[in-house]
Amino acid sequence: MLWEVQDVTLEGLDTRAPRVSYTHAGTRHELRSDFLAGCDGYHGVSRAAVPRERLALYERVYPFGWLGLLADVAPLHEELVYANHERGFALCSMRSRGRSRYYLQCPLEDKAEEWSDDRFWDELRLRLPERYAGQLLTGPSLEKSIVPLRSLVTEPMQFGQLFLVGDAAHIVPPTGAKGLNLAAADVRVLSRALVEFYRNGSATLLEEYSARALSRVWNATRFSWWFTLLMHRFSADPFARRLQSAELEYLASSDAAARTLAENYVGLSFD
C-alpha cells in the first residue's frame, strides 16, 4: 500500500494486460495485472478512465445538504434518532460511547463557518422531540462540514478488465446508511468472482459482476431515495407535508410497513 501517490493513470483496460502508472517519491512506476479494481471513490481516476460514451450515469441531486458536527459528547441515544421537522431534517448518530455525530438539513448555499457551535446546538434542540432535546449533551465541535446529497448509479460497473467498486460506481444519500454497506457488498461479489477465476479458470462470475452488483445497488438506491423524500423538507407545500405525516404514521402503526423498513434498512439478504 502506497501513500501520497500522484499522476495515476490507467491504460489498456480493454486488453488482457491492464496497466497502472503512477509517481511515488519522485519516481515513475508501472504495475501490470490481470484485473484492476477501481475502489478510489467518486472523485477517483478509475471511472474517469472509462470512455464517457461507454458508461450511462443516472443521477439525482438533492436541493439541500447536511451540516454535520462532530463532538466528544455521549450519544443522545443508543440507537440513531431521525427527526422530521417543519424546520428540516435532523439526525443524531454515534461514533463511540464518548463521541457523537449530529446532522442538520441546511441550504446548499450555507457555509459551515456561518454556523457557530451554539447556533448548531440550538437548532438541533428545536428539531428534536422534547423528550430527546432535554437529554442532549453539548460540547465544542471537533469538526463541522456541509455535505451535498446525491444519488448516482454508473452502468455498467465493469469495463474490460476494470471493475468499479463502491463510490467509484455509485453514490447514495446518507439517509439510508447504505454507502459503506454497498461498497462491502461489491467487494463480496467481486472477490467471489476472482476466486472462481483463479481456482477453476471460469470467468462466468466476472462477466456477471456488473449485473449482480447493480441489482443490489438499485434496491439500495431506491430505499435511500424514498427515505430521503420521507424525512426531509423539500418545500413549503402543505400537501407534501401532509403526505409525509401520513406515511410516518403508517410506518409507526403498521407491522407490515415496519418490517419493510427494517428489512431495507438493516440490509437485503445476499444471493
N, C-alpha and C positions, 0 to 999 in steps of 0.2 A: 504494500500500500504506500503510495507516494502522495505527499502534500505539497501545496504551492506549485502545482504543475501549470504551465502556460502553453498557449498556442496549440491546443489539442485539435487534431483533425482526424477524420475517419475517411478511409478510402477503400475501394474495392469491395463495397458492401454486397454487390450482386455477383461476386465471384466466390470461388472456393477458398480464397486466401485473403480475407479482410484484414486491414491494417489500421493501427492507431499510431499516429505520430504525435510527439509532444516534446516540450522543452522542460528540463528539470535541472536545477542547479547550473544553469547556463549551457547545458549540453542537449543537443537534439537526439531523440531516441525514436525507435520504431518497434512496435510489437506486431507480430503476426499470429493469427489464431484461426481456429475452425469457425468460431462464432463470437459475436460481440453482444453483450447485454448492456443496453443503454439505461443506466439507473441514475442519471445525472439531473433529474428534476425538470421542472417547467422551463427554466432558462438555460438548460444544458445544450451541448453540441449535438447530441445523438439525434433528436427529432429534426433538428435543423440540417443534418447531413443528408436526409432523405429528400429527393426531388419533390418540390411542392406539389407537382401535378400527380404524384403517386399517393398522396395522402388526402383524406377527407377529414376536415376538422368541424366538429359540431360544438358550438359554444353558446353559452348564455351568461351574460354579465349582469350582475345584480346592481340596483341603483343605490347601494349603501355599502358601508364597510363595518368591520368590527374594531372597536377601540379596546385593546387588551391591556391589562395591568397585572404585573407580577409582583407579589409581596410576600414577605416572610411572616405570614399570619396563618393561624389554624384555619382549615377549610370551614365554610359555613355549615356544611352537612357531609355525611359520609357518602352520599350519592350526589350526582350532578343536580343542580337546580336550574331549570329553564323557566323563564318568565316572559309571558306575552302581555305587554302593557300598552296603554294609549301613547306613551312617550317613546315606545320602541322596545326591542328585544333586549333581554339580559341573560347572561349565563354565568353561573358560579361553578367552577371546577377546581380540582386539586392537583397539585404536583407531588406532594408528600404530606405527611401529617403536620408539617410546620410551614409549608409553602403552598400558596394558592394562586390561581389564575382566574381573573374575572374579566368579563367582556360586556360591552355596551354597543348596541347598534348606533351608528352615527353617520352623518352625511360624508360622502367621499371627499368633499371639499375641506373637511375639518383637518386640523394639524394636531398631532399628538402633543406638541408643546403648548397648545392652547388649553389643554386640559390639565389643570393643577390636580394634585392628589385629592385635595378637599372637594373640588368640583366633581371628580370622578366618584368618590365615595358617597357624596350627597345624591348624585343622580342614580347610583345603584340602589340606594335605600328607597328612593321614590318608586323604582320599578319592581321592587320585591314585595311580596305579600308581607303584611305587618308581622306575622309570626316569625318570618325569616329576617326581616330588616332589623328587628330588635336584637337578634343574635349575631349580627355581622361584626366581626373584628376587623379593624382597620390598622394600617401602618404605612410607613413610607414605601413608595414604589421602588422596585429594583429595575424595572423596565416598563416603558409604555410605547405602544406602536399601533398603527391602524392598518388593518389587512383588508384589501378589497375581496369581494366574494365573486366567484365564477364557477360555472360548470363547463368542463371541456372534455371531449372524448375524441381521440385520434383513431381513425380506422384506415388501414389495418394496423395492428401493433407489431408487425413484422415486415421488414424489407430486406430481401435476400438473406444474408447471414446475421443481420442485426435484429435484435428483439428489444422492443421498447418495454420498460418495466416501471411501474409506479407513476410518479408525477410526470415523467417524461412522456407518458401516453395519455394520462387523464388527470383531471382536477375536479374535486367536488367541494362544495361549500362545507365548512367545518360543522355546520349544524348537525349533520348526521353522524359525525365522528367516524368517517369511513376512509380517510386518506391513507393512513398507515396500514389499515386492515387490507385495503385493496392492493397496496404495494406488496404486502406479505403474501397475499393470495396469488399475485402474478409470479412471484418467486417460486411458490409451490408448484404452479403449473409448469413453469419453465424448467425447474430443477428435475422434475419427473421426466420431462421430455429429453433432457440431456442425459440423464441416467439411462433411459431406454436406448438412446442412440449409441452411447459408448459401451453399454453392456450387451446389447443384442443387434446393433447395427441397423435398427429401424428408425426411420425419420418420420414416421406417421405422427407421433405426438408433437414433434417440432412443427410439422406442417399444420397441425391443428391448434397451435398455441394461441394465435390471434382469436380464432372463433371461440375457444374455450374461455379465454380471459375476458373477452368482450361481453360474453353472456353475463358474467358476474358484474362487470363494470357498469353495464347499462342498468341492471337491477339496483345497484347501489346509487347510481346517478339519479334514477327515478325517485328513490326514497329520500335522498338528500335534497332534491329539488322540492318534493312535496313537503318535507318537514320545514324547509326554509320558507315556503309560501305560508305555511300554517303559523309559524311563530313570529314572523317579522311584520313590521308596519310598512306597507308599500305605498300607501296613500291615505288621504283623509276620507276615502269613500266609505260611507256608513254601511252600504250593502256588503262590501268586502269584510268589514269588521264583524258584522252580524254572522256572516258565513264562518269566519274563524271561530267565533264564540260557540256556534252550533256544533262545529266539528270537535272542538275541545271538550265540550260537554258530552258528546257522543263517545269520545275516547275514554272519558272518565267513568262512563256508566255502562259501557258495553264490554263484556268479556271477549267477544269475538274481535272487536276493534283493538282492544288492549293486546291481545295475542298477536295480531298482525303487526302492530307497532313494535312489540318486543322481539318478534322473530326477525324483523328487518334491522332493528337497532343493534341487537346482540350479534347478528350476522347470519346470513343464509348458509345452509349446510353445503359442503363440497360434494361433488360427484363421487 
